Amino acid sequence: MPPTAKETEENPITNDEEKLNLWQSILNEVQKHGNPKLSPNKQIVVLGDNESGKTTMVAKLQGIENSSKGSGLEYAYINVRDDYRDDHTRLSVWVLDGDPAHADLLKFALNEETFQDTLVILTVSMTTPWGILEQLQHWGSVLGDHLDKLKLDIDMRQNRRQMMVRKWLEYVEPGDELDPASPMKRSSRNLGDADDEEYDTSQLPESTLTNNLGLSIVVVVTKTDYIQTLEKDHDYRDEHLDFMQQWIRKFCLQFGAALFYTSAKEDKNCDLLYKYLTHRIYGFPFHTPALVVEKDAVFIPSGWDNLKKISILYENLHTCKADSYYRDIIVQPVTRKTVSRETELLAEDEQAFLARHQQMSYGPLPAGPTRLGDTPLRSMPMSGLQPSPRKLDGSKVVSSPGGEGVLANFFNSLLHKKTGSPNTSLNKSGADSLTDKASVRSDAAAELDRLSRSAKKSAPPAATPNAGDGPSNCVDFNASDC
């Protein structure tokens, strides 16, 4: 019962306190249910192996075609606009390199200050379906180990885990929120509302949020257009695809994650992924139900799935069991590397090679043995190895009488020695070779001496002969014809 006017006049402090409490309650209500501006601190951290389509996926979310790949820890941002509030902001995106050596860089993107404002995307690619489950488990372990190393407040982390449980339990299938009798109707509260009520994890379906990290997680399977290649080249059937999907959905149950099958090439589910991310991060309205019909465009929101729904896929498993080891069913094909082999060349017989080149260089071989190994080089005839004689004038050997012939032979011998076969001297005995060389040298010396003495005797007089006295090209003026 509100105080009377008399009581208010007698207790003015009580009146002020009530006004303060009323004003405080109004502020709390506006803060809780109002339309606050978009937070500029929100961010997405993308994890996954290299070549899993992380950079291309981020480029699609940004609305650009060309994407540049970096190394280590990449940064990008997505322009987010709220037409209802007439507000816009930038959503930060961090992409961690798939190399395990860069795992320590995660601390710069996800730390104590950014933990509450972070959503994590785990990416795997349909081009390597045999490694999907191992990659998801690996990056889930990397994320969990990293959070354990952070000095997070215990109460704050527990509150985040409670929030994940609440969001899962309060999920409402789009369209069912208008039907109070719908079995999917759980609560009328918005996902973004804060609530101090604690939820018992026993209320969760079996195998759900068994690995609750306190973070919103979305699993994205990229390059689903490659399913056609798997069916054509690797004999994949619907049974294999259902087997893969049921294992991926079980992983998502453990982490409370949503699941998307996307294809940037065929632009499947890319816009839907953007809308779902802004819904989870900023509380934008989202009205798309789960999609499980198209095998390359699956969408399962967080809170919708359970083991009973997953068991529907078991009906299509004929040659395997649902609990079969993943790698036993989804086998990695044996890749045979194409080695470019050079044409094999057979080596020519050594003796045939030598004989052919000897014939090309020195003319045909003499009659007799055809292999060089059958006859020692010393006993081979001279004609088989001696090259053609060089010509002084380029056309024929000078054969003039007298000393000029001797000089020609001398110079020819020098040319033979310079250009001939080094084995030519082996065709004669040592004595014969020395005798020939000595005789040639002595003849040349004698001829040069004779020409020198002849030049001295026939020196011309100082006066130059007149024209008509005789031939102008005469050397010996004592000759009868000069």
C-alpha positions as CSV (number, residue, x, y, z in Angstrom):
1,M,0.0,0.0,0.0
2,P,1.6,3.3,-1.1
3,P,2.2,5.9,1.7
4,T,-0.3,8.6,2.3
5,A,0.4,12.3,1.8
6,K,0.8,12.9,5.5
7,E,3.3,10.0,5.8
8,T,5.2,11.4,2.8
9,E,5.4,14.8,4.4
10,E,6.6,13.2,7.7
11,N,9.2,10.9,5.9
12,P,10.7,12.9,2.9
13,I,13.7,10.5,2.7
14,T,11.4,7.6,2.1
15,N,9.8,9.4,-0.8
16,D,13.2,10.2,-2.4
17,E,14.2,6.6,-2.1
18,E,11.1,5.4,-3.8
19,K,11.6,7.8,-6.7
20,L,15.2,6.6,-7.0
21,N,14.1,3.0,-7.0
22,L,11.4,3.7,-9.6
23,W,13.9,5.4,-11.8
24,Q,16.4,2.7,-11.4
25,S,13.9,0.1,-12.3
26,I,13.0,2.0,-15.5
27,L,16.6,2.2,-16.5
28,N,17.1,-1.5,-15.9
29,E,14.0,-2.2,-18.0
30,V,15.2,-0.1,-20.9
31,Q,18.6,-1.6,-20.7
32,K,17.1,-5.1,-20.7
33,H,14.5,-4.7,-23.4
34,G,15.6,-1.5,-25.2
35,N,17.3,-1.2,-28.5
36,P,21.0,-0.6,-27.7
37,K,23.5,0.3,-30.3
38,L,25.6,-2.4,-32.0
39,S,28.7,-3.3,-30.0
40,P,32.0,-2.6,-31.7
41,N,33.8,-5.1,-29.7
42,K,32.2,-8.3,-31.1
43,Q,34.5,-10.6,-33.1
44,I,34.8,-13.9,-34.9
45,V,37.7,-16.3,-34.7
46,V,38.1,-18.7,-37.6
47,L,40.0,-22.0,-37.1
48,G,40.8,-24.8,-39.5
49,D,43.4,-26.5,-41.6
50,N,45.1,-24.9,-44.5
51,E,43.2,-25.2,-47.8
52,S,39.9,-25.6,-45.9
53,G,38.4,-22.5,-47.5
54,K,38.7,-20.1,-44.5
55,T,39.8,-17.1,-46.5
56,T,37.2,-17.6,-49.3
57,M,34.5,-18.0,-46.7
58,V,35.4,-14.7,-45.0
59,A,35.5,-13.0,-48.4
60,K,32.0,-14.1,-49.0
61,L,30.9,-12.8,-45.7
62,Q,32.5,-9.5,-46.5
63,G,30.7,-9.4,-49.9
64,I,33.9,-9.3,-52.0
65,E,35.1,-11.6,-54.7
66,N,38.9,-11.4,-54.5
67,S,40.5,-12.5,-51.3
68,S,44.2,-12.3,-50.3
69,K,45.7,-15.0,-48.3
70,G,48.1,-14.2,-45.5
71,S,50.1,-16.1,-43.0
72,G,50.1,-16.4,-39.2
73,L,47.1,-14.5,-37.9
74,E,45.1,-12.6,-40.5
75,Y,42.6,-9.8,-39.7
76,A,39.6,-8.7,-41.6
77,Y,36.2,-7.1,-40.8
78,I,32.6,-7.3,-41.9
79,N,30.4,-4.3,-42.2
80,V,27.2,-5.0,-40.3
81,R,24.2,-2.7,-40.6
82,D,21.0,-2.7,-38.6
83,D,18.3,-1.0,-40.7
84,Y,15.8,-1.3,-37.8
85,R,18.0,0.7,-35.4
86,D,19.6,2.7,-38.2
87,D,23.0,1.7,-36.9
88,H,26.1,0.1,-38.3
89,T,29.4,-1.3,-37.0
90,R,32.4,-3.4,-37.9
91,L,32.6,-7.1,-36.9
92,S,36.2,-8.1,-36.5
93,V,37.3,-11.4,-38.0
94,W,40.5,-13.2,-37.1
95,V,41.7,-16.1,-39.2
96,L,44.4,-18.4,-37.7
97,D,46.9,-20.2,-40.0
98,G,46.4,-23.9,-40.1
99,D,50.1,-24.6,-39.3
100,P,50.4,-25.9,-35.7
101,A,53.4,-23.7,-35.3
102,H,51.1,-20.7,-35.4
103,A,48.8,-21.9,-32.6
104,D,50.4,-19.6,-30.1
105,L,49.1,-16.6,-32.1
106,L,45.6,-17.4,-31.0
107,K,46.3,-15.5,-27.7
108,F,46.3,-12.2,-29.6
109,A,42.7,-12.7,-30.9
110,L,41.1,-14.7,-28.0
111,N,42.1,-13.6,-24.5
112,E,40.6,-12.6,-21.2
113,E,39.4,-9.2,-22.6
114,T,37.7,-10.6,-25.7
115,F,36.4,-13.9,-24.4
116,Q,32.8,-12.8,-23.8
117,D,32.5,-11.1,-27.2
118,T,33.9,-14.0,-29.3
119,L,32.2,-16.5,-31.7
120,V,34.3,-19.3,-33.1
121,I,34.0,-20.9,-36.5
122,L,35.6,-24.3,-37.2
123,T,36.1,-25.0,-40.9
124,V,36.6,-28.2,-42.7
125,S,36.5,-29.0,-46.4
126,M,34.5,-31.5,-48.4
127,T,37.6,-32.0,-50.7
128,T,39.2,-34.1,-47.9
129,P,36.2,-35.8,-46.4
130,W,38.4,-38.5,-44.8
131,G,40.0,-35.9,-42.5
132,I,36.9,-34.0,-41.5
133,L,36.3,-35.7,-38.1
134,E,40.0,-35.6,-37.1
135,Q,40.3,-32.0,-38.0
136,L,37.2,-31.0,-36.0
137,Q,38.5,-32.9,-33.0
138,H,42.0,-31.4,-33.4
139,W,40.7,-27.8,-33.5
140,G,38.2,-28.4,-30.7
141,S,41.1,-29.6,-28.6
142,V,43.3,-26.6,-29.6
143,L,40.5,-24.2,-28.6
144,G,39.9,-26.0,-25.3
145,D,43.5,-26.1,-24.3
146,H,43.9,-22.4,-25.2
147,L,41.0,-21.4,-23.0
148,D,42.4,-23.4,-20.1
149,K,45.6,-21.4,-20.3
150,L,43.8,-18.1,-20.0
151,K,43.3,-16.5,-16.6
152,L,39.6,-16.3,-16.9
153,D,37.4,-15.4,-13.9
154,I,35.8,-18.6,-12.7
155,D,32.4,-17.1,-12.1
156,M,32.4,-15.4,-15.4
157,R,33.2,-18.6,-17.3
158,Q,30.6,-20.5,-15.4
159,N,28.0,-17.9,-16.4
160,R,29.0,-18.2,-20.0
161,R,28.5,-22.0,-19.7
162,Q,25.1,-21.5,-18.2
163,M,24.2,-19.1,-21.0
164,M,25.1,-21.8,-23.6
165,V,22.8,-24.3,-21.8
166,R,20.0,-21.7,-21.6
167,K,20.3,-20.9,-25.3
168,W,20.1,-24.5,-26.2
169,L,17.1,-25.2,-24.0
170,E,15.2,-22.1,-25.1
171,Y,15.6,-22.7,-28.8
172,V,12.3,-22.3,-30.6
173,E,11.8,-23.5,-34.1
174,P,10.9,-20.6,-36.4
175,G,7.1,-20.6,-36.9
176,D,6.4,-22.5,-33.7
177,E,6.7,-19.4,-31.5
178,L,3.2,-18.4,-32.6
179,D,1.7,-21.7,-31.6
180,P,1.6,-22.1,-27.8
181,A,0.7,-25.8,-28.1
182,S,3.7,-26.6,-30.3
183,P,6.0,-29.2,-28.7
184,M,9.0,-27.0,-29.8
185,K,7.7,-24.1,-27.7
186,R,10.0,-23.8,-24.7
187,S,10.2,-20.2,-23.7
188,S,9.1,-16.8,-24.9
189,R,12.4,-15.1,-23.7
190,N,14.7,-13.7,-26.3
191,L,18.1,-15.3,-26.7
192,G,19.9,-12.1,-25.8
193,D,18.2,-11.6,-22.4
194,A,20.2,-12.0,-19.3
195,D,18.9,-14.4,-16.7
196,D,20.2,-15.4,-13.4
197,E,18.3,-18.6,-13.4
198,E,20.6,-21.6,-13.4
199,Y,19.7,-24.6,-15.6
200,D,20.5,-28.2,-14.6
201,T,22.6,-29.9,-17.3
202,S,20.5,-33.0,-16.8
203,Q,17.7,-31.2,-18.7
204,L,19.9,-31.3,-21.8
205,P,19.4,-34.1,-24.3
206,E,21.9,-37.0,-24.3
207,S,25.4,-36.2,-25.4
208,T,24.6,-32.5,-25.7
209,L,27.1,-29.9,-24.5
210,T,29.3,-32.5,-22.9
211,N,32.2,-30.2,-23.9
212,N,30.8,-26.8,-23.0
213,L,33.5,-24.1,-23.6
214,G,31.2,-21.2,-22.9
215,L,31.6,-20.0,-26.5
216,S,29.2,-19.9,-29.4
217,I,30.6,-22.2,-32.0
218,V,29.6,-22.7,-35.7
219,V,31.0,-25.7,-37.7
220,V,31.2,-24.8,-41.5
221,V,31.8,-27.5,-44.1
222,T,33.1,-25.7,-47.2
223,K,33.4,-26.6,-50.9
224,T,30.3,-28.9,-50.8
225,D,30.1,-28.6,-54.6
226,Y,32.9,-31.2,-54.6
227,I,30.4,-33.8,-53.6
228,Q,29.7,-34.3,-57.3
229,T,33.3,-35.2,-57.9
230,L,33.3,-37.6,-54.9
231,E,30.3,-39.4,-56.4
232,K,31.7,-39.5,-59.9
233,D,35.4,-40.2,-59.4
234,H,35.5,-41.9,-55.9
235,D,32.2,-43.9,-56.0
236,Y,30.7,-42.0,-53.1
237,R,27.0,-42.8,-52.5
238,D,24.3,-41.2,-50.3
239,E,25.2,-43.8,-47.7
240,H,28.7,-42.3,-47.3
241,L,27.4,-38.8,-47.1
242,D,24.9,-39.7,-44.4
243,F,27.6,-41.6,-42.5
244,M,29.8,-38.4,-42.6
245,Q,26.9,-36.1,-41.6
246,Q,25.9,-38.2,-38.6
247,W,29.4,-38.0,-37.2
248,I,29.7,-34.3,-37.8
249,R,26.3,-33.7,-36.1
250,K,27.4,-35.7,-33.1
251,F,30.5,-33.5,-32.8
252,C,28.3,-30.4,-32.9
253,L,26.1,-31.8,-30.2
254,Q,29.1,-32.1,-27.8
255,F,30.1,-28.5,-28.3
256,G,26.6,-27.0,-28.7
257,A,27.5,-25.9,-32.2
258,A,25.5,-25.0,-35.3
259,L,26.3,-26.7,-38.6
260,F,26.5,-25.2,-42.1
261,Y,27.3,-26.9,-45.5
262,T,28.4,-24.1,-47.8
263,S,29.7,-23.6,-51.3
264,A,31.3,-20.3,-52.3
265,K,31.5,-21.5,-55.9
266,E,27.8,-22.2,-56.2
267,D,26.9,-19.6,-53.5
268,K,25.0,-22.0,-51.3
269,N,24.2,-21.1,-47.7
270,C,26.7,-18.1,-47.7
271,D,24.0,-15.5,-47.2
272,L,22.3,-17.7,-44.7
273,L,25.5,-18.1,-42.7
274,Y,25.9,-14.3,-42.6
275,K,22.3,-13.9,-41.2
276,Y,22.8,-16.6,-38.6
277,L,26.1,-15.1,-37.4
278,T,24.5,-11.6,-36.9
279,H,21.6,-13.3,-35.2
280,R,23.9,-15.1,-32.7
281,I,26.2,-12.1,-32.2
282,Y,23.8,-9.1,-32.3
283,G,20.4,-10.7,-31.7
284,F,19.1,-9.9,-35.2
285,P,15.9,-11.7,-36.1
286,F,16.3,-15.1,-37.8
287,H,13.4,-17.1,-39.2
288,T,15.0,-19.9,-41.2
289,P,14.3,-23.5,-39.9
290,A,16.7,-26.4,-40.1
291,L,17.6,-27.7,-43.6
292,V,18.4,-31.4,-44.0
293,V,17.0,-32.3,-47.4
294,E,19.7,-31.1,-49.7
295,K,22.9,-33.0,-49.2
296,D,25.2,-30.1,-50.1
297,A,23.3,-27.4,-48.3
298,V,22.6,-28.7,-44.8
299,F,21.8,-26.2,-42.0
300,I,21.3,-27.2,-38.4
301,P,20.9,-24.4,-35.9
302,S,22.2,-24.7,-32.4
303,G,19.5,-26.1,-30.1
304,W,17.6,-28.0,-32.8
305,D,19.4,-31.3,-33.1
306,N,19.4,-34.4,-30.9
307,L,20.4,-38.1,-31.2
308,K,16.9,-39.1,-32.1
309,K,16.9,-36.8,-35.2
310,I,20.4,-38.0,-36.1
311,S,19.2,-41.6,-35.9
312,I,17.0,-41.0,-39.0
313,L,20.2,-41.1,-41.1
314,Y,20.9,-44.7,-39.8
315,E,18.1,-46.0,-42.1
316,N,20.2,-45.3,-45.1
317,L,23.3,-47.1,-43.8
318,H,23.3,-50.6,-45.3
319,T,27.0,-51.6,-45.7
320,C,28.2,-50.0,-42.5
321,K,27.1,-49.2,-38.9
322,A,26.7,-45.8,-37.4
323,D,29.3,-46.4,-34.8
324,S,31.9,-47.8,-37.3
325,Y,35.3,-46.1,-37.2
326,Y,35.1,-43.1,-39.4
327,R,38.3,-43.8,-41.4
328,D,37.2,-47.4,-42.1
329,I,34.2,-46.1,-44.1
330,I,35.5,-42.8,-45.4
331,V,38.8,-44.1,-46.8
332,Q,41.5,-41.8,-48.2
333,P,42.1,-42.7,-51.8
334,V,45.6,-43.8,-52.8
335,T,47.2,-40.9,-54.7
336,R,49.6,-42.0,-57.3
337,K,52.0,-39.3,-58.3
338,T,52.6,-39.1,-62.0
339,V,56.4,-39.2,-62.5
340,S,57.5,-37.8,-65.8
341,R,60.0,-40.5,-67.0
342,E,62.5,-39.5,-69.6
343,T,62.9,-41.7,-72.7
344,E,65.3,-44.5,-72.0
345,L,68.4,-44.2,-74.3
346,L,70.4,-47.3,-75.1
347,A,74.2,-46.6,-75.1
348,E,75.9,-47.3,-78.4
349,D,78.6,-49.9,-78.4
350,E,81.9,-48.3,-77.5
351,Q,83.9,-49.8,-80.4
352,A,81.1,-49.0,-83.0
353,F,81.0,-45.4,-81.6
354,L,84.8,-45.0,-82.1
355,A,84.8,-46.6,-85.5
356,R,82.0,-44.4,-86.7
357,H,83.7,-41.2,-85.6
358,Q,87.0,-42.3,-87.0
359,Q,85.3,-42.8,-90.4
360,M,83.7,-39.4,-90.2
361,S,87.0,-37.7,-89.4
362,Y,89.6,-39.7,-91.4
363,G,87.7,-41.5,-94.1
364,P,86.8,-45.2,-94.5
365,L,88.8,-47.8,-92.6
366,P,91.2,-50.1,-94.4
367,A,90.3,-53.6,-95.1
368,G,90.9,-55.8,-92.1
369,P,89.5,-56.0,-88.6
370,T,86.5,-53.7,-88.0
371,R,87.0,-53.2,-84.3
372,L,89.6,-51.0,-82.9
373,G,90.2,-53.4,-80.1
374,D,91.1,-56.2,-82.5
375,T,94.2,-54.4,-83.9
376,P,96.6,-52.4,-81.7
377,L,97.0,-48.7,-82.7
378,R,100.7,-49.1,-83.3
379,S,100.1,-51.7,-86.0
380,M,97.4,-49.9,-87.9
381,P,98.3,-48.7,-91.3
382,M,99.2,-45.0,-91.8
383,S,96.5,-44.5,-94.4
384,G,93.8,-45.2,-91.9
385,L,94.8,-42.4,-89.5
386,Q,96.7,-39.8,-91.6
387,P,94.5,-36.8,-92.4
388,S,94.2,-35.3,-95.8
389,P,97.2,-33.0,-96.6
390,R,96.6,-29.3,-96.1
391,K,97.1,-27.2,-99.2
392,L,99.1,-24.0,-99.1
393,D,97.1,-22.1,-101.6
394,G,93.7,-23.6,-100.8
395,S,93.5,-25.5,-104.1
396,K,96.5,-27.7,-104.7
397,V,99.9,-28.7,-103.3
398,V,102.8,-26.6,-104.6
399,S,105.0,-28.9,-106.7
400,S,107.4,-26.4,-108.3
401,P,110.9,-27.7,-109.1
402,G,113.9,-26.8,-107.1
403,G,113.9,-25.4,-103.6
404,E,110.3,-24.2,-103.7
405,G,109.2,-27.8,-103.6
406,V,111.4,-28.4,-100.6
407,L,109.9,-25.4,-98.8
408,A,106.4,-26.6,-99.6
409,N,107.1,-30.0,-98.1
410,F,108.6,-28.4,-95.0
411,F,105.5,-26.2,-94.4
412,N,103.2,-29.1,-95.2
413,S,105.0,-31.2,-92.6
414,L,104.4,-28.5,-90.0
415,L,100.7,-28.5,-90.9
416,H,100.5,-32.3,-90.6
417,K,102.2,-32.1,-87.2
418,K,99.8,-29.5,-86.0
419,T,96.5,-30.8,-87.3
420,G,97.1,-34.5,-87.7
421,S,96.2,-37.3,-85.3
422,P,98.3,-37.5,-82.2
423,N,98.7,-41.2,-82.8
424,T,100.3,-40.7,-86.3
425,S,103.8,-40.8,-84.9
426,L,103.0,-44.2,-83.4
427,N,102.6,-45.7,-86.9
428,K,106.3,-45.6,-87.5
429,S,109.2,-46.7,-85.5
430,G,111.1,-44.1,-83.5
431,A,114.2,-44.2,-85.8
432,D,112.2,-43.7,-89.0
433,S,110.3,-40.7,-87.5
434,L,113.5,-39.0,-86.3
435,T,115.2,-39.6,-89.7
436,D,112.3,-38.1,-91.6
437,K,112.2,-35.0,-89.4
438,A,116.0,-34.5,-89.7
439,S,116.0,-34.8,-93.5
440,V,113.1,-32.4,-93.9
441,R,114.8,-29.8,-91.6
442,S,118.2,-30.2,-93.3
443,D,116.7,-29.7,-96.8
444,A,114.8,-26.7,-95.7
445,A,117.9,-25.2,-94.0
446,A,120.0,-25.8,-97.1
447,E,117.4,-24.2,-99.4
448,L,117.1,-21.1,-97.2
449,D,120.9,-20.8,-97.2
450,R,121.0,-21.0,-101.0
451,L,118.3,-18.4,-101.4
452,S,120.1,-16.0,-99.0
453,R,123.5,-16.3,-100.9
454,S,121.7,-15.9,-104.2
455,A,120.1,-12.7,-103.0
456,K,123.4,-11.2,-101.9
457,K,125.1,-11.9,-105.3
458,S,122.2,-10.5,-107.4
459,A,121.8,-7.2,-105.5
460,P,120.7,-4.5,-108.1
461,P,122.6,-1.3,-108.8
462,A,121.6,2.0,-107.2
463,A,120.1,3.4,-110.5
464,T,116.7,2.2,-111.4
465,P,116.5,0.8,-114.9
466,N,114.6,2.8,-117.5
467,A,111.5,1.6,-119.0
468,G,112.3,-0.6,-122.1
469,D,115.7,-1.8,-120.8
470,G,114.1,-5.1,-119.9
471,P,111.4,-6.7,-117.9
472,S,110.8,-4.6,-114.7
473,N,110.2,-7.8,-112.6
474,C,113.7,-9.3,-113.3
475,V,115.7,-10.1,-110.2
476,D,119.0,-11.2,-111.8
477,F,120.3,-8.3,-114.0
478,N,123.1,-10.5,-115.4
479,A,120.6,-12.8,-117.0
480,S,120.5,-12.8,-120.8
481,D,116.8,-11.9,-121.0
482,C,117.1,-8.7,-118.9
